[in-house]
């Protein structure tokens, strides 16, 4: 078996980078023909990567970091199979093949931010704060578009904050002036946790009450940032770990092909969840109950989970839990369990390991007829059609 040298270019200086690496390593734990070389951008990884790429034979590369211009140029000219994680307006446009770009649905992220804030109460205004770093302008713009589109469905036009002040300088004064102008109470989605942290700081200095007058929601759920602020910061958590896993899986598929792989982009729809903390209005108790039950179902979808298990976890009567799901969820408890089990089944099915029946059994499906019916209802395809398309 030929052992391939695989370079992983990540930045573990942030939460999403660590989660990406965790997903990549989860995939590589079952790949005996990969030898991993991790180049961490948080620890002079760019220089290390350059020295490896220019001096040693490399079988494949996974990266979420293309801010280094020299590395971007090198990868643009290279024919080494490459999986890029992230959303950019034009990623390596000169590459013709052996390239897969795995990106999140950032418009959906912005839309979820709007949906979350709309559910938290009645606000007199909604605002979006963009990121300033040139590298992330396109990402920020996509999240803004999703946020604005979702609000317009409810007849709301959001206020958008964008500044030309460079990242090396503070824009606290204009940010404070903008926030002062918003009719209160107001709800603000920031394009990142770092930006949300700046919004929170400006709010405090304006002596506005959080969350009574200003509710603030970030994106990325970097716990070091979110838990160190006062009040703590609510944030949208992306499924970076599964994104890393998918990038590794796509690279593995490239390496196993006999012919060069055509350049293509995949929009990865992983789980997106909202972590509610002190910077947003407290959810009604019933919403909290349903939210906790859904988290429990998602974490335990890989075993034979029953409604009784969910009721026991929730410490309320089955009747009350049924009522709360009817009030605060678009799915019943059983429908939620089925959806999560199908999601888990798809993940296992996509790895290509094991027969359909074996995978079904490991995911808690004992009746193949029931599984086929549920699978088609959720995906619009038969199991074999889905595996042929995604395997």
N, C-alpha and C positions, 0 to 999 in steps of 0.2 A: 504493500500500500504506500503510495507516494504521499509524503508529508509536505504540506504547503505552508509557507510562511505567510501569516496574515497579520497585517498592521491595523491596529485600532486607534484612531485619532479622536479623542474625546476630551472634554473639559469637566473634570470631576470637581471643579470649584463651585459648581451649582448643583442643585437637587436634580434637575432634569438630566444633566450629564451623568450623574451617578446612576440614575434609573436606567438610562440607555445602556450603560456598561453592564448593569446587572442583567438586562434582557439578552444582550449579546453573549455574555458568559453562560447564561442558562442554555442557550442553543449550542454553544461550542462544547459544553460538557458532554454532549453525546456525539461529537465529531472527532473521531480519533486521528483523522488525517490533517488536523489543523494545529499549527504551532503559533501561539498568540504572542504578539509583541505590542504592548500597550504604550502609546505615546500620549501622555497626559498634558494637555495644554496648560493646565494649572501649575505644571512643574517643568517648564522649558521643553514641552513636548514637540513644539514646532521644529526646533533645532535637531532633536533626536530623530524625528521623522524624516527630515531632509537628508540627514547623514545615512539613514537606512535606505531610502529610496534611490539615492544616487550611488550607493556602494554595494548593495546586496540584492540578490534575486528575490522578488516578492511575488507571492501567488495571488494575493487579493488584499483589498483595503476596504475598511468601513470607517466613515468619518461623519461627524456632525459639525466639524469646524473647518470652514474654508475662508476664514477672515484673513489668514496669512496669504498675502498675494503670491509669494514665491511658491508655496505649496499648491495653490490653486492653478498657477501656470504649469507646474510640473505635472499635476494630475490631468490637466486639460490636454497635454501632449501625449500622456502615457496611454498604453493599451492594456494596462493591468486591470483586471475585473474590479469594479468599484461600486460600492453601495453608499450613497449619500443620504443622510438623514436630515430632514428639515425643509423649510419652505423658502425659496428664493426666487426672485423675478427671473433670473437667467443663471442657472447653475451649469458651469462648464459648457458653454454653448458650442465650443469647438470639438467636444467629444462626439464621435460618431457611433460608438458601440461599446459593449461590455460595461454599461452604466445603467444602474437603477436608482431612481430618486424616490425615496419613501418619505412622504410628507403627511402631516396632520391636516384635517379639514378645519383650517383656521377660521373660515367663515362660520362654521358650526359652533366653534368656540365662542366667538363674539355673540352669536345668537343665543347661546345658553346663558351668557352673562346678562343679556337683556331679559330673558325669561325669568331668571333668578331674581333680579331686582324688581321686576313687575309683580312678582308673587309676594314680595316682602311688605307691601303696603301701598298707600297712596302717596305719590310724590308729585311735587309741583314742577320738577324738572329732572332731566336725565343728562349726564355728561359722559364723554369719552376722552381719555387723556392718552395721546400717542407717545410712543418711544422716540428718543432723539437720535440714537446712534444710527448712522447711515446704513450699516449692515442689516439692521432690523426694520428699516422703514417699510419694506414691502409686507413683511409679516404683520407689522402694526396696522397697516392699511387694510389688510384682509380681515383682521379682527374688528376693526372699526366698521367695515362694510357689513359684516354679519350682525353687529350690534344695531346699526342704524336701520337695516332692512327689517329686523325683527320688531323694532319699536314702531316703525312706520305702519306695520300691520295693525297696530293698536291706535293709529292716528297720532303718534307722538314723533316730533322732530327733535333729535338729541342735539345738545350743544357740544361741539368738538373743540378740543384744545390741542393746538400744534404750534410749536415755536421753532424759530430759526437759530436760537441761542445754542452754540455748540455744547456738546456733552461735558467738555472740560470746565465749563462755567455753570453757575447756578441760574436757574430760571424761576427761583422761588417767588420773586416779587410779581412777575406777570401771572404766574400760576395762582397766587393768592388773590390778585385782582380779578381774575377770571372766576374763581370760586366765589368771591364776594358778590359777583354779579348774578349768580344763579339763584332763581327763586327757591326758597327753602320750604319744606325739606327737599333735599336733592339726593339722587342716587348716581354714583360715579363708578364706571368700569375703567380701570387702568390697563394698558396693553401688556403690562408685566408686573411682577411683584415689586421689582426695584422702583418702577414708576409709581405704583400704589403706595409704596413706603414714602416717597416724596410728597404725594398728595396728602397722605395722613399727617405728615410733619407740617405742611403748609396749613392744613385745617386746624391743627392744634394752635399754631401761632396766630391764626385769625380768631382764636377763641370761639370757634364753632363747636357745638356738641356732637360727638360721635357715639351712637348712630342716630340720635334724635333729630339732628339737623342735616347731617351728611352721612350717608351710608357709602362705604368704599369696598370695592371688590377688585382683587388682583387676578393675575393669570400666571400659572406654573406651579403654585403651591410649594414654594421653596420654604420648608419649615423653619430653617434658621432665620430667615427674614420675617416670616409670618408670625412666629411665636416670640420674637424679640421686640416687637413694637408694643406700644401701649395706647389704645387697646390692641389686642391681637388682631391680625389681618385675615379676613376671609379671602379665599382664593379658589380659582378653578384649577383642578388637578388634571393634567393630561396623562394619557397612558404611555409614558415614555418607555417604560420597561418593555411593553409589548411591541413598541415601535422598534426598539433595539433588536428584539428577537426576530421581527419580520425582516429587518435589514440583513441580519445574519443568514436567515433562511433564503433570501433572494440571492445573496452572494454565493451561497452553497449551490444553488441551482445553476448559476452562471458557471461555476467552476466545473460542474459535471457535464456541461454541454460540450459536444465535439466541435461545434462551429461557434464563431463569435456571436455574442448576444446583442440584439438590437437595443439601442437606447430607448428607455421607456420610464415613465413616471407613474407611481402608484399613489393614490390618495388613501392613506391608512385611517380607517375609522375605528380607533380603539375606544375604550371606555373613557368618558369625560365626566367627572364628578365635581360637585361643589363642596368645599370644606367651609362650613359656617363657623365664624369666630366673632370676636367682639366688635369688629368694624361695620357689621351689618345688623339690621334689626333682627331680633330673635324670632325664629319661626314659631308658629303656634305649636302647642304640645302635640297635637295630632300629626302635624307634619314631621316633627322630630321622630315620633314613633314609627311612622311609615318609612322615613329616611333610614333609620337604624335597621329596620327589618329588611329593607332592600340591600343594604350593605352586607348584612348577614347572609342573605340568599346568594349574592354575588360571590362572596368568599367561600361558600360551601356548595357551589353548584356542581362540583366534581364528585359528589357523593349522593347517595340515595336520600335526598332531602324531602321531607314531607311538610304539609301545612302544620302538623302537630309540632314539628321541630321549631318552626318559625314562631308559633304561639308560645312555646316554652321559653324560647330566647327572649321574647318581648315582655314576658311577665304580666300579660293582661289576658282577659278572656278571649276566646276565639271570636265570639260575637262582636266584641268591641274592635278587635283588629280588623275583622271584615268590614265594619262600618267605616273605620278610618281609611282603609284602602279605597273604598268606594268614594269617600269624600276627597282624598288628596292624591289619588293615583289613577292613571288611565288604564291600568291593568289590575286584575284581581291577584290575590296571593298566588294561586295556582298558575295563572298566566305569567306572572313574574318569574316563578320557579322554572316554568317551561322555557321562557325566553333565555334565561341565564344558562340553563343546561344545554340548549341548542348552541348558544354562543361558545360554551366550553367544548362541546362536541366538534364544532367547526375548527377550533384551534388545534385540537388533537388530530382531526382529519387532515388538516393542512400540512402536518409534519410528514405524512406519507408512511408512517410506521404502523403496522398492524392491519388486520382486516376490519371491515366496517362493523361486523358483529362484535369483534373483540373491543373496539373502541367504544361502541354503544354500551356494552356491558360495563366497561370501566367508568363510563359517565352516568351510570345509574338507569339506563334504559334496558329493561328486560323484555319488552314487547316491541319487536321490529316494526310491526304494522303501525303502532302508535307513533314511533319515532319518525317513520316515513311521512306520516300525515302532518306531524308537527313541523318537521323540517321543511316540507314544501310550503306550508302556510307561512313560515318565517322568512324563507329565502327566495321563494318563487321558483326553485329548481328541485329536481330530485337529488338524492345524495350522490349518485354517480356523476350526474351532470356537474354538480358543484365541485366534486373532487377532481374531475377532469379539467375544469377551468382554473381551480386554485391550487391544485396539488403540485 
